[in-house]
Amino acid sequence: QQQQQLLHHTLYSSGQPTSSKPMHYQIPTAKHTTVTHRVSAIPSYQEIYQEMRQMEQSNSSHPQHSADQRHYTPMEVDNPTPATTSDATQQYYPSQPQHSQYHSLDPTSIREPPITSSCTSYSVEEVPVPTQCVVETVEPPPPTKMTQRPPTTHFGHAEGGEIVEGKELYTRKDLAIAGGHALEHKDVHGNMKEGADSIIVSHLERDLREGDGLCWLLFSCDRTNGGGALCRSYHKKRAIRVFRSSLLGGRFSAPYLDEDEDDEIGYRYDGLYMVKAVWDVNGNETETFPTTGLEGWQTFFFTRLPKKPLDAKDVEPGMQYNQLGLQELWGTIQKMRGVKRPKKFEIPPVPAKLPP
């Protein structure tokens, strides 16, 4: 215990070692042997304060340098021009006592790491932070027997062969999906540039000089309701698909999808027709495009295209034909209505001139 007290008094007494050299002390053991231990000298507060005063005096004897000369970045010191690396280090970083860089009162005198010739330039590259991708699962629509097609203008029979002429009934949605009639809320599909490619006949007004003879059709509308597209098809002599609705009424209308209830409207494809004549609101034949309003209404006269001839010599090049003849179409219409013995079709008289 006396030996430990003596050692404690030697190390931690108020009189700190005045020399910076390592000191040696002896610890007497029970066998009176000498053991030597090495302890590093710890600088006292007085020594640190004295070094700070010396550093301030040394700094006052040197001129102040600008921040650009005092601080170097890795991009600026690849090739120092004023002097070599060792000279620059001695010029801007004079030798200072130990611990001065940590206890200096002047922030400009803080010693920076020495600059060596091995310093290389570098740049910071921004690395994009990966974000979590949120994938939304969209359930496909319920499967149907028809495939979806974009609502584009197509002249002639519907592509894909999913719409059969005269023998099947379809909903309005089926016609839009299969490409028969792309619009679900308008009766004329087309545009002023290319023309109309399909119409749906749901109502016929005698006051508008409309009529239906199966092989011919009178359809009236103005510019905003498809008259401009129909007039363009008339000038370009393009075939138009005609669909008759259950709402049409009469012997040429399509039956309802449900015979017991009249809420499921059916649509029947009756083949390709072509506009052969156009009458204005006064009953005069014209070739001008319709306008809007009551004075701009026009009546378009459609005729059904014939069936393709069996003899290839009779086929006109560039001409489009229907799959069923007029009598065959009339026969399928009667069978859909439950007629066991279909009668021969008699063509209704065609109006030679329309009244105003």
C-alpha positions in Angstrom: 0.0 0.0 0.0 2.9 2.4 0.8 4.4 1.6 -2.6 1.2 2.4 -4.4 0.8 5.7 -2.6 4.4 6.6 -3.5 3.7 5.8 -7.2 0.5 7.9 -7.1 2.3 10.8 -5.5 5.0 10.7 -8.1 2.6 10.6 -11.2 -0.2 12.9 -10.1 1.4 15.5 -7.8 0.9 19.2 -8.5 4.5 19.4 -9.8 4.2 18.0 -13.3 7.3 16.9 -15.1 9.1 19.8 -16.6 10.8 17.8 -19.3 9.2 16.4 -22.4 11.4 13.4 -22.3 10.0 10.1 -21.0 10.6 9.4 -17.3 11.6 6.2 -15.5 10.5 5.0 -12.2 11.1 1.9 -10.1 8.6 -0.2 -8.3 10.2 -2.1 -5.4 8.8 -5.6 -5.3 8.6 -8.1 -2.4 11.9 -9.7 -3.6 13.5 -6.2 -3.9 13.8 -6.5 -7.8 13.8 -3.5 -10.1 11.1 -3.3 -12.9 11.3 -0.5 -15.4 8.1 0.9 -17.0 7.9 3.7 -19.8 5.3 6.4 -19.4 4.8 9.1 -22.0 4.9 12.6 -20.8 1.6 14.5 -20.8 1.8 18.2 -21.6 0.5 20.5 -18.9 -1.9 23.4 -19.3 1.0 25.8 -18.8 3.0 24.3 -21.6 0.0 24.4 -24.0 -0.6 28.1 -23.1 3.0 28.9 -23.6 3.0 27.3 -27.1 -0.1 29.3 -28.0 1.6 32.5 -27.0 4.7 31.6 -29.1 2.5 30.7 -32.0 0.8 34.1 -31.9 4.1 35.9 -31.8 5.4 33.9 -34.8 2.2 34.7 -36.8 2.5 38.4 -36.1 6.0 38.4 -37.7 4.6 36.9 -41.0 2.3 38.8 -43.4 -1.3 37.6 -43.7 -2.2 35.6 -46.8 -5.4 35.6 -48.7 -7.9 32.7 -48.5 -7.1 31.6 -52.1 -3.4 31.3 -51.3 -3.9 29.7 -47.9 -6.4 27.0 -48.8 -5.9 24.5 -51.6 -8.4 22.1 -53.0 -7.6 18.8 -54.7 -8.7 20.3 -58.0 -6.3 23.2 -57.7 -3.1 21.5 -56.5 -2.4 19.0 -59.2 0.4 21.2 -60.6 1.2 24.0 -58.1 2.9 26.8 -60.1 4.4 29.1 -57.4 6.8 26.5 -56.0 7.3 22.8 -55.5 5.1 21.0 -53.1 7.6 21.0 -50.3 8.3 24.7 -50.7 4.6 25.6 -50.7 4.1 23.6 -47.6 7.0 25.4 -45.8 5.8 28.8 -47.1 2.2 28.6 -46.1 2.4 26.2 -43.2 5.5 27.1 -41.0 6.6 24.8 -38.3 4.6 25.2 -35.2 4.9 23.6 -31.7 3.0 20.4 -31.0 -0.7 20.8 -30.1 -0.9 24.3 -31.5 -3.3 23.4 -34.3 -5.9 22.3 -31.8 -5.6 25.2 -29.3 -4.9 28.2 -31.5 -6.9 31.3 -30.9 -6.4 32.5 -34.5 -8.6 30.4 -36.9 -6.4 31.4 -39.9 -3.4 29.6 -38.4 -5.0 26.2 -38.2 -2.7 23.9 -39.9 -4.1 21.9 -42.8 -2.9 18.5 -44.0 0.4 18.8 -46.0 0.0 18.8 -49.8 1.8 16.0 -51.6 2.3 15.3 -55.2 0.2 12.2 -55.0 -3.0 14.3 -54.7 -5.4 13.6 -57.6 -8.4 15.4 -58.9 -11.8 14.0 -58.3 -15.4 14.9 -58.9 -18.6 14.1 -57.2 -21.0 12.0 -59.3 -24.6 12.1 -58.5 -26.0 8.7 -58.1 -29.8 8.5 -58.6 -31.6 7.1 -55.7 -33.6 4.1 -56.8 -37.3 4.6 -56.1 -39.6 1.8 -55.5 -41.7 0.9 -58.6 -45.4 0.6 -57.9 -46.9 -1.8 -60.3 -50.6 -1.7 -60.5 -52.4 -4.8 -61.5 -55.2 -4.2 -63.9 -57.7 -6.9 -64.3 -58.5 -7.7 -67.9 -62.1 -7.3 -69.0 -64.3 -10.4 -69.0 -63.6 -12.6 -72.1 -66.0 -12.2 -75.0 -66.2 -13.9 -78.3 -64.9 -10.7 -80.0 -61.6 -9.0 -79.7 -61.0 -5.2 -79.1 -60.0 -3.1 -82.1 -59.2 0.6 -82.3 -62.0 2.9 -83.6 -60.6 3.6 -87.0 -62.3 4.2 -90.3 -62.5 1.0 -92.4 -64.5 0.7 -95.6 -66.0 -2.5 -96.6 -67.0 -5.5 -94.5 -65.8 -5.6 -90.9 -62.4 -7.2 -90.5 -61.9 -10.5 -88.9 -65.2 -12.1 -90.1 -66.8 -11.8 -86.7 -69.8 -10.0 -88.0 -71.9 -12.3 -90.2 -74.2 -10.8 -92.8 -77.9 -11.2 -92.1 -77.8 -14.2 -89.8 -76.8 -13.0 -86.4 -77.9 -10.4 -83.9 -75.4 -8.2 -82.0 -75.5 -5.6 -79.2 -74.2 -2.1 -79.7 -71.1 -2.9 -77.7 -70.4 -6.0 -79.9 -70.4 -3.8 -83.0 -68.0 -1.4 -81.4 -65.6 -4.1 -80.3 -65.7 -6.0 -83.6 -65.2 -2.9 -85.7 -68.7 -3.0 -87.3 -69.7 0.4 -85.9 -67.2 2.1 -83.7 -69.5 4.7 -82.1 -71.9 3.5 -79.4 -73.9 6.8 -79.2 -74.0 8.1 -82.8 -75.7 6.5 -85.9 -73.1 7.6 -88.4 -69.4 6.8 -88.1 -66.8 8.6 -90.2 -65.3 12.0 -90.9 -65.4 14.8 -93.5 -62.0 13.8 -94.9 -62.4 10.1 -95.6 -66.2 9.7 -95.5 -68.6 7.5 -93.6 -68.0 3.8 -93.3 -71.1 2.6 -91.3 -74.5 3.7 -90.2 -77.2 2.4 -87.9 -80.8 2.7 -88.8 -83.0 3.0 -85.7 -85.7 5.5 -86.6 -87.3 6.6 -89.8 -89.4 9.8 -89.9 -91.7 10.4 -92.8 -91.7 14.1 -92.1 -87.9 13.9 -92.9 -88.7 12.0 -96.1 -87.1 8.8 -94.8 -88.1 5.3 -96.0 -86.8 1.7 -96.1 -87.1 -0.8 -99.0 -84.4 -3.2 -97.8 -82.6 -2.9 -101.1 -82.8 0.8 -100.9 -82.8 3.3 -98.0 -83.6 7.0 -97.5 -81.7 8.5 -94.6 -81.7 12.2 -93.6 -79.3 14.2 -91.4 -77.5 17.5 -91.3 -73.8 18.3 -91.1 -73.3 17.8 -87.4 -75.1 14.4 -87.4 -73.0 12.8 -90.0 -74.2 14.4 -93.2 -70.8 15.7 -94.1 -69.2 12.3 -93.9 -72.0 10.7 -95.9 -71.6 13.3 -98.6 -67.9 12.6 -98.7 -68.6 8.9 -99.2 -71.0 9.9 -102.0 -68.3 11.8 -103.9 -65.7 9.1 -103.4 -68.2 6.3 -104.1 -67.3 4.3 -101.0 -69.3 1.4 -99.6 -71.0 1.8 -96.3 -72.0 -0.9 -93.8 -75.7 -0.7 -92.8 -77.1 -2.1 -89.5 -80.8 -2.2 -88.8 -82.0 -2.0 -85.2 -84.9 -3.5 -83.3 -86.2 0.0 -82.7 -86.8 0.5 -86.5 -90.1 -1.2 -86.6 -91.7 -2.7 -89.7 -90.9 -6.0 -91.5 -87.3 -5.1 -92.1 -86.3 -4.3 -88.5 -84.2 -6.7 -86.5 -85.8 -8.7 -83.7 -85.0 -8.1 -80.0 -82.4 -10.2 -78.4 -85.0 -11.4 -75.9 -88.3 -12.2 -77.5 -90.2 -12.0 -74.1 -88.8 -8.5 -73.2 -88.3 -5.6 -75.5 -85.4 -4.0 -73.5 -82.5 -5.8 -75.1 -82.1 -4.1 -78.5 -80.6 -6.2 -81.3 -78.7 -5.1 -84.4 -78.5 -7.0 -87.7 -75.9 -6.5 -90.4 -77.5 -6.2 -93.8 -74.5 -5.8 -95.9 -72.8 -3.0 -97.9 -74.7 -0.1 -99.4 -73.6 3.0 -101.4 -75.0 6.5 -101.7 -76.4 7.0 -105.2 -78.1 10.4 -104.8 -78.5 13.4 -102.4 -81.5 15.7 -102.1 -81.5 19.0 -100.3 -84.2 20.3 -98.0 -86.2 21.6 -101.0 -86.3 18.2 -102.7 -83.7 19.1 -105.4 -80.9 16.8 -106.2 -77.5 18.3 -105.1 -73.9 17.5 -104.7 -73.0 20.2 -102.2 -72.2 19.4 -98.6 -74.9 20.0 -96.0 -74.9 22.7 -93.4 -76.1 22.9 -89.8 -79.7 23.7 -88.8 -83.0 22.8 -90.4 -82.0 24.4 -93.7 -78.9 22.2 -93.9 -80.6 18.8 -93.7 -80.1 16.5 -96.7 -81.6 13.1 -97.7 -79.3 10.4 -98.8 -80.4 7.6 -101.1 -78.7 4.3 -100.4 -78.8 1.2 -102.7 -77.6 -2.3 -101.7 -74.6 -3.7 -103.5 -75.2 -7.0 -105.3 -73.8 -10.4 -104.5 -70.5 -11.4 -105.9 -71.0 -13.2 -109.3 -70.0 -16.8 -109.6 -68.3 -16.3 -112.9 -65.0 -14.5 -112.4 -65.4 -12.8 -115.8 -68.4 -10.8 -114.5 -66.5 -9.5 -111.4 -65.6 -5.8 -111.9 -62.1 -4.9 -110.6 -62.2 -2.8 -107.5 -65.9 -3.4 -106.9 -67.1 -4.6 -103.5 -69.8 -7.2 -103.2 -72.1 -8.7 -100.5 -72.0 -12.3 -99.3 -75.8 -12.7 -99.6 -78.1 -11.8 -102.4 -81.3 -9.8 -101.9 -83.5 -12.9 -101.8 -81.1 -14.8 -99.5 -81.1 -11.8 -97.1 -84.9 -11.6 -97.1 -85.1 -15.4 -96.4 -82.8 -15.2 -93.4 -84.9 -12.2 -92.0 -88.1 -14.2 -92.2 -86.5 -17.3 -90.6 -85.3 -15.1 -87.7 -88.9 -14.0 -87.2 -90.1 -17.6 -87.1 -91.5 -17.8 -90.7 -91.4 -21.5 -91.8 -92.1 -20.8 -95.5 -90.3 -17.6 -96.5 -91.9 -15.7 -99.4 -90.2 -14.2 -102.3 -89.1 -10.6 -101.9 -90.8 -8.0 -104.0 -88.9 -4.8 -104.4 -90.8 -1.7 -103.2 -91.0 1.2 -105.7 -88.2 3.7 -105.5 -89.2 7.4 -105.2 -88.2 9.2 -108.4 -88.3 12.6 -106.7 -88.7 13.7 -103.1 -91.2 16.3 -102.1 -89.8 19.5 -100.4 
